[in-house]
Amino acid sequence: MNFLRGVMGGQAAGPQPSGAETIQKLCDRVASSTLLEDRRDAVRALKSLSKKYRMEVGTQAMDHLINILQTDRSDSEILGYALDTLYNIICNDEEEEQDESEDAVTPIPASGKNKNVSMPDEAAQKQADDLGAQFTEQFVQDPEHVTLLLALLEEFDFHVRWPGVKLLTALLKNQCVQVQGIILVSPMGVSRLMDLLADSREVIRNDGLLLLQQLTKSNAAIQKIVAFENAFERLLDIITEEGSSDGGIVVEDCLLLLVNLLKNNSSNQNFFKEGSYIQRMKPWFEVGDDNSGWSAQKVTNLHLMLQLVRVMVSPVNSPGATASCQKSMYQCGLLQQLCTILMATGVPADILTETINTVSEVIRGSQVNQDYFASVNAPSNPPRPAIVVLLMSMVNERQPFVLRCAVLYCFQCFLYKNQKGQGEIVATLLPSTIDANSISAGQLLCGGLFSVDSLSNWCAAVALAHALQDNLTQKEQLLRVQLATSLGKPPVSLLQQCTNILSQGDKIVRRGSKVQTRVGLLMLLCTWINNCPIAVTHFLHNQENVPFLTAQISENLGEDERLVQGLCALLLGICIYYNDNSLENYTKASERSADISVAPDFGSQGWHEEDFYKEKLKQLIEKRIGKENFVEKLGFITKHELYSRAAQKPQPVFPSPEQMLFDHEFTKLVKELEGVITKAVHKSSEDEKKEEEVKKTLEQHDNIVTQYKELIREQDAQIQELKEQVASMSSQNEQMQTTVTQQLAQIQQHKDQYNILKLKLGKENQNQSNSQGDSSQVNGLQTEELIQLREEVEELRKQHTLLQTQLHDKDALINTLRSETAEGSAGGSDNTELLKELEALRSQVESQSAEINQMKTERQELLRRAEAGSSDAVSSSGGSLDAAKMAEVESRLRDQTTETERLKEEAKSLSESRAELEQQLASATSTVAILQTEQAKLQTEVQESKKEQDDLLMLLADQDQKIHSLKQKLKDLGETVDDEDDLDARDQTDDDFEEDEDED
């Protein structure tokens, strides 16, 4: 009002209010005004003052603004002003002033402005950060405030949703963990935020991406929820819509969010792979022939895309998940696309470096991917393998340091668990495979190993060490490599050349004076002779090596040389641990070798040539160095500051070339060997003998245990086989019973048919005796047929007699087997059942034989009667037979003969079945014997268990007696003791009560 009076020419205005007073008045107006317009104007004024007077607005107006969010939900305009004001006082970033022409606030006079002394930018930023963290903590102190903010995000109005997204993002930046916990327990909290990605307004969608980036930081639970809210599908769609790698900042935000969701989250990685999203990444890396003029945003996008691929195949992931992703990347063609970028021209250096690192991890440990990478050729004339081209960059000192590190990592990953690739690299060094017309990987490694650049020395040594890692065959093959040092001198081995560089000093070019070169060579030698007694023998064969190592270890050198001393101690310790004592009996003359070009100067150091071979290396260490000093120098390796950095991850990442000293795989070797070398140095000969005896004893025990295990396996196999035999016998028995039943039915059917035929034949004979006919009808043909029938009957009698003899023999054999089985296995229930079944079968066969005999007898009677009738008819010449009836009788007789033959064949098959049963009975007898032995063992164990149970019952009885006596004493002392009966009654009452509740 004073301001209005001054403008309108009224009474002179008094002193103008300060900024804090104005803010206080606006807060009172927000709290007390009943009209919505007044409150809206007041909040708008607070918004305009919130940047300039951040402290005052935050301390005085925050509660009023939160109350506005709770009470004035119906007015989107005042909600937007309140959210903007809260964002201004909480956010720590410098935001541009927004043009709000409708804002009309009471001006603040110059006298009311803060007149603070300007501070440095860093101090001001720190103060602002502290202020934002303070207001954030005040806001999230009540979780309902964050829940209220989540509810406001459901409003579709732009002026409410957009400020709400920005405010929640600022809260997450300042108090990430606390706000994440509130959102995680809020119902549908994450789902509401995921809906922001579907907003048609790009501003809200893009800020929603920033919000989700902050939300998913270092929180696996929220990452899983976001992933299962179909985040992968939505983000990949946005990337495709925005132009993939050619897109803008939105693509970058999507990729950052994908990295957050997948990094160190095995569940999301598996979901990403199973959802076939890896296949959708392939189009990202399709680059054209013209790769010039890449924009900065495209480089950033492609860099993040490569990082996303690396997240899926990172060595820190589980081996199974990594292998599965590597397989998918090869099958969908992603690896091929990356190799295309690798060999393309015009690709920016940082993208090329990251592509090499990505290809490295895609092929690491995957044999299929490694084989494919070995087949990739560079587009040169003539074509060269990609490995050779990369190695040329690694040993070239003019290449960038990060690129050389990436190539080394790629070479290491190519050889990781790849014995085939290791053999191919070592083969390029062997004399039989060297091609003078082309550059091979082995030539490049040797060139880098002996170049004047110390970094090339180190990289080549480490690369060659990886070609020997855990591969005894290649370690022995590399001993065959010969190098031509100079004209007129014989070639020397690669091992000797490496040791000469270390030990000869100025006599060969003094490359070993550089710490990095010596560290690389020592790491190569340690990896080479580790677990390879032949290489140890070759190393000790050079008379200069042991004096050089002991001299290096025993000297007192500076800080830079301590690492070299530790590696020399490690190399000498490996010689001790893997020494097979093959050099102890060498004479001085036999140790002189033609390939030693320079004789060692033993006299200058007080050494004698026989010392290495007459004294053990451990005694040499004890006399020349001292065990404690040796162990102390060995510990210099793990105490080095760069050792722990290299042991963290396989990728060689170093801030500068001078700090490139340790390899990741070598740190594993040091960790493995340090303890065993220390023990080997401290052990005496007696301890070694005792240890060898203990090892031999343990080996013997292991052999005995192995033999018993094999015996048990054999017995288990035999028992299983016997069980199968019993099962097969049971099935065969069932089949035989079924067959016998069928045969019985057939025999009964034949008996019925035979009785009918007999009746018909009797009637016909009677009719023939009474009938009269011409004697001319009985001719000589009937007599011949009767003679033939007599011969057939005689033959059937003989066969029947033979069958009866065979049946008697089988019965006798079965009785004998039964008696033997009864004597040998009276307690076997399974055998008894088999005997019963055999007896039943035998009785059935006997009954069948009796029936067959009866049928044959009846048939003979019929034949006899037929013969008598025919003779009477011929002698009397008064009776005649009807020719048709006689033919019918003969056909019936033939049918009976055929039926008899069939019955004979069935009897033969039954006899064969009986023979099979006899064999099965014999095997069952042996099975019963084995089962009886096992039963005896089980009975013995049962007796022992019964004894143990009796002892336990006695102990329990004594315990109950003691408890009863103690309860009695407690009762005598006046204590209340619950008896078991009372407890049982109480439990019964509780159970009855629960049953009544269940019934209700």
Summary of the structure (lengths in Angstrom):
residues: 1000
radius of gyration: 51.1
end to end distance: 75.8
largest distance: 179.9
contacts: 2936
relative contact order: 0.03
helix: 75%
strand: 1%
